[in-house]
Amino acid sequence: MFDVISGDMERYYGHKASPVEFMTFFVHPRTQAMAFFRMSQWCVRHGLKPFGMILETLNIILWGCELSPKMEIGKGFILKHTLSVGLGFSKAGENLTVYMGVSVGSAQGEAEYDETGRPRLGNNVTIYDSAKIFGGVTIGDNVIIGTNSVVMKSVPSNCIVAGSPARIIRHLPGYVPPDDPENYCKDISKINEQV
């Protein structure tokens, strides 16, 4: 847990956290939800599920932020704004950035946490305000999801998607078209356009 929280702090502060910054991370409104999530995740994975559920509930009550401790998120996780965030995906890589009002989860209501029907996110994914991602889709590395987008199909690496339904609007360096485009967001960008 310490290693992952330290990675979150280093990305948030832009440097290795000082002792004061380390303590502030657990009490400051901008970072407390992330700290509670990491601690609840650790509790659930180490047989302390009641404590994990208490921390998850505190996040909901204090910040209106529902972060399932069953998710797996790599280092460098940042919640820019905690209000109305609901995250229940399967797995995310490193350097995930989430803004206010984002919802990520299963496309179907389910009694149990079935990872196969939940999104999987790569490294360096940024999800802007009020975007929604549902179902067993895969979001590649280095992807930006625009404000108010609704993602219901997979997204290849190195691109920007926006709209409802989400479409690829721009290619980033390293973009490679998917082999099976029917399972991915439609590409409406200009051919070979890169930022």
N, C-alpha and C positions, 0 to 999 in steps of 0.2 A: 504494500500500500504506500509506504513512504516514497519509494522510487517513482511511482506513477504520480502522486501528488506533487512531488518535487518537479517532475516534468511539466505538470500543469502550471505550477508557479513560475517556472523559468520562462515559459512561453508568455504567461500573463504579464510578468514584470519586465521581460526582455533581458533578464540576467538571473544568475543564481540568487535565490531569495535570501535576504539578511534575516537574522533571528526575529527582528521586529516585523518584517514583511511576512515571515512564516506564520507568526501568531495572528497577524491581521487577516490573513487569508481565511481563517476559520470564523471570524466575526464580522467582517466587512460585508455589507449588503450585496456588493457586486460579485463577491467570490464565495460567500457562505453556501450557496446552493451547490456549487461544484464540490466543496469540501464535504458537505453532508452526503452527496451522492457517492463520492469515493469511499467514505466511511461506511455507508450502508451496504455498498457493494462488498467491501471487505468482511463485514459482519455476516452477510448471507453466505458467502463462500467459505466461512470458517465456523459454521455451525451455530452462529449467533443470530438466527433469523429474526427473533422478536426485536432485538436492538436495531437491526437493519430496517425493519418495517417502521419502527418509531422514527428513525431518521428520515425515511422516505415520506412519512406522514408530515413531519415537521416542514419538509420542503414544500409540500402542498399547501399547508396552512400559512406558513410565513411568506412564501414567494409565489404561490400559485403555479408551481413548477413540479410536474410529475416526471421523475426520472427513475425508470425501473432499475433496481439493483441487479437484475438479471442480464442487462446489456453488458457487452464487452467493448470498452473504448480505450484506445491507445493513449500514450502520453500527449500532453499539449492540448487537452480539451479546454475550450473557452466558451462560456455562456456570456454573450455580450449583454443581454437583457434577459432576466429570468421570467418575467411575467408571461403567463399563458403558454408556457412551453410544455409540451408533452412528448417525451421521447421513449419509445418502446421498440427499438430496432434490435436486430440480432447482434451485429458486430460493426464497429467502426475502427478505422486505422488511427494513425497519429495525426495531430493538429486539426481536429474537428472544431469548427467555429459555428455557433448557433446563435441566431438573433431572436428577438421577441416574437411570440405567437406561432412558433414553428410546431408542427405536429408530424411525428414519424411513427408508423406502427403498422399493424396488420390491416389488411383490407376487409377482413371478416371479423365479426365479434367472436371472441373465443374465451372459454372458461380457463384454459391453461395457456401458458406462455409457449406457443409453438414457434420455434425459431425459423422453421422452413417457410412460414408465411410472412416473415418480417424482413424489412430491407437490410442489406449489407452495404456498408459504406467503406470506400477506400481511404487512402491517406490524403491529407490536405483538401478536405471538402469544406466548403463554406455554404451555409444555408441561411438565406436572408429572410427578413420579416415575413411572417404569415405564410411561408411556404409549407406545402404538405407533401409527404412521401408515404405511399401506402403499398402494401403487398410484398411479395417475395422478390423484389427487384434488386439489382446490383447497381450501385453508383461507383464509378471508377475513381481513380486517383486524380487529383488536381481538377476538381469539378466545382463550379460555382452555380448555385441554384438561386435564381432571381426571386425577388419579392412577389408574393402571392401566387407562385407557381404551384401547379398540381402535378406531381410526378407519379405515374402509374405504370411506366415502362422503364426498363433499365437505361442507364446513361453511360456511354463509353468514357474512358479517361480523357483528360485534357480538353475540356470544352465548357461552355457556358450554356445553361438551359434556362428558359423562361416561358411563361404563359400557362394557360389552362385549356387543354392539356399541355404539358411542358414540351418544348421543341428545342433542338440545338440551334442557337442563334449565332454562335461564334466558336471557331476552333482556336485552341491555344497551342503553343509549340509542343510538338510531339503527338498531335492528334492522329489517330489511325481509325478509319471507318470500321465499324463492326462487320464481321462476316455474315451475320444474320440480322440485317437492319429491321426486319418486321418485329423483332422483340425489343427494339430500342426506340427511344424518342425520335420522332421525325427530325431530319436534318434540313432546316430551311436557311442555313447560312450560305453565303456565297462560296462556291467551290474554292478550296485552298486558301480561304481567308484566315489569317492568323493575327493575333494581337502581338 
